Amino acid sequence: MDKSLKNEDSFKENEKTNENSLELENIEFDHSDELGGKKKRGFSKSKNKDEEYANKTVLDDTKYLTKANVFSFSAGGFGQNLIIGVVNSYILFFLTDIAQIGLAVTSTLMLAARLFDAFNDPIMGTIADKTNTKYGKLRPYLAIAPMPLLFLTIALYLPPHWIADSGRVAYYCIIYVLWGIIYTIGDIPFWGMPSAMTPNPKERSNFITFSRIFHSIGGALPIMLLPLFSVFFGEKQPMTYFAMAIFAGIVGASLFQLVFFGSKERVKSNIPAPSVPQIFKELFTNKPLLITVAANAAAFARAIPISAGLYLSNYLLIGVPSGLGQSMVNTLMVAGFGVSGFLGMLTTPYFTKKFEFRKLYMLSCIVGAVSMGLLTLFAFTIGPYMILFILGFFVMGLPYGLVCNLNYSMIAESMDYAEWKLGRRTEGISASMQTFMNKIMTTLQNFMIPLMLVIFKYTEPTEANASPVQSDLTKIGLTLIATVIPCIAWVINFFVIMLYPLHGKFRTNMYEELAAQREAVGLTIASEVEVQS
C-alpha cells in the first residue's frame, strides 16, 4: 500500500478492517431487472496501467444501467431543471420589478428563505438514509414531490394585482419558503440516485455527463420562454411570468415524475442506519466532499451575471439594436453562456480522458478568470456594449459547463471514498451536500445582487414609472456585478479546488483497496448485460 494511504487516517488502519467487513457483508448490488437480459455474476478486477488518467478505476466494466434508467433520469432532470430554471432565472427580478415588494424585503427573503432551505438539505439527506421501504430509500420521495412542486411554482408567480396589498409580502414569502421545502424533498433523493443505481464509477460518470446534457437543456429553456410569452402578454407584464410558470410547472413536474417509475436502486445496504450525530461526524471526515462543496460555495459569484441578466439588459447595456426587447437581450446573453456551457458538458468525457478531475477543474478556473478579466477591461474602457457582454459570457460558459459536470462526478466519487474509508454508503447525506452547495451558491447570488443595487443607489420601479433611468453610480455597480465579481470568484475557486485529494496515485490506490475490500468479504455483484438489438 502507498504510504500516503497509510498516513491518510489511523482509523482506517486500526479500526476499519473488522467493522467494515461486517458492514460490507450487508451491502448488496442488485441488478436483477424487469427488462430482462443475460446475467453475469462475479467481480473482476482490471489493473489500471495508466495512472495518468485518474478517472479510470480498477473496478470492472459491468454495465448496470438500463435504457429505462437513463431515459427516466435524463427526462426527469430536464423537467426538474425547467422548474428551477424558471425560478432561479426570474424570481428576483419578478419580486423587485413586477411584484414590487421592495429591494430590502427581497434581499432578506432571498437570504433567509434560501439559507433555511439549504440547511434543510442535510436533514432531508439524513431522513432519506434512514428510510427503508420496498421501493428503496430514495424513490418514495420522487413519487411524492413533483405534483406539489407544480402548484407551488404556479403560485409563486401569481400576478400581484390578484393579491391584496396588505398581504402581498407575506404571500410571496410563504409560497417561496414552501416551494423550497418541496423542491428539497425531491431534489436530494434525485441526486442520490446515480450512486444507488450503479456501483461502477466509470459508468456512473458517463451516465451523469450524458443526463446532465438534458438537464442543462431544461435549465436553459426558460431563457426562451420569457421572450416568447412576452410576445403575447408584453414586456415586464405579470401575466407573462404567470403563463410561463404554468407551462414550466406542468411540463416540468410531469417529466420529473418519470424518475420514480423508471429508476431502480441497486446498491443497497441492510445495516442499521447510523444515528444523526454519527452521520454528520462521518460527513465531516469526507474531505473530497467538503472540498468540492467549499470550492463552489466560495466561488458562488462565477455565474452572478446570468442571475442579474435582466437588470443588465434593462438598465446597463448600450449598443442595443432598436426594436430588440430587454427580455430578448437577456436571452441572447444567457443563450451564449448556455450554448458554450452545453459544449463544455458535451466535451467533458473527452477532456477527462486527457486530464484528471482536479487538473481539468483548475484549468477551467483559469479560462473563466481570464475571460472575465478581459470583459472587465473592455467594459470599463470601451463601454458596456451588448456585443462585448454576449461574447464574454459565451467564453465563460465553456469552463462553467465543464465545472458543473465535474462537480457531480466528484461528489459521486466522494461516496465511494466514504465506503472505502468507513464501510458505509451514504447517498442521501452526500447528495444533500451537492444540493446544499447549489442552493448556497444561488442564495448568495440572489442576496448579493439586491445588496449591490442598494449600495449603488438603484432606483426602484413604481407603478407610475416602470423603467426608471439609473444613475452613473448604479451603472458602475451593475458593471462590477457582471465583470469584476465573477473574475474574483473564479480565482477563489482555483485555489480551493487545489486541495481536492482524489487525484493521481492516491485515487488509483483507493479504488484498488475498495475493490479488494468487496472481494474479501465475498461480495457478489449480480448483474445482467442488456441484450442489444
Secondary structure, DSSP 8 states (H G I E B T S, - for coil): --HHHHTT-HHHHHTHHHHHHHHHTTEEE----TT--EEEES--------TT-TT--SS-------HHHHHHHHHHHHHHHHHHHHHHHHHHHIIIIIS---HHHHHHHHHHHHHHHHHHHHHHHHHHHT--BTTBSSHHHHHHSHHHHHHHHHHHT--GGGS-GGGHHHHHHHHHHHHHHHHHHHHHHHHHHHHHH-S-HHHHHHHHHHHHHHHHHHHHTHHHHHHHHHHHH-TT-HHHHHHHHHHHHHHHHHHHTHHHHH----EEE-S----HHHHHHHHTT-HHHHHHHHHHHHTGGGGHHHHTHHHHHHHT-B---TT--HHHHHHHHHHHHHHHHHHHHHTHHHHHHHS-HHHHHHHHHHHHHHHHHHHHHHHHHT--BHHHHHHHHHHHHHHHHHHHHHHHHHHHHHHHHHHHHHS---HHHHHHHHHHHHHHHHHHHHHHHHHHHHHTT-----SS-SS----HHHHHHHHHHHTHHHHHHHHHHHHHHTT----HHHHHHHHHHHHHHHHHTT--BEEEE----
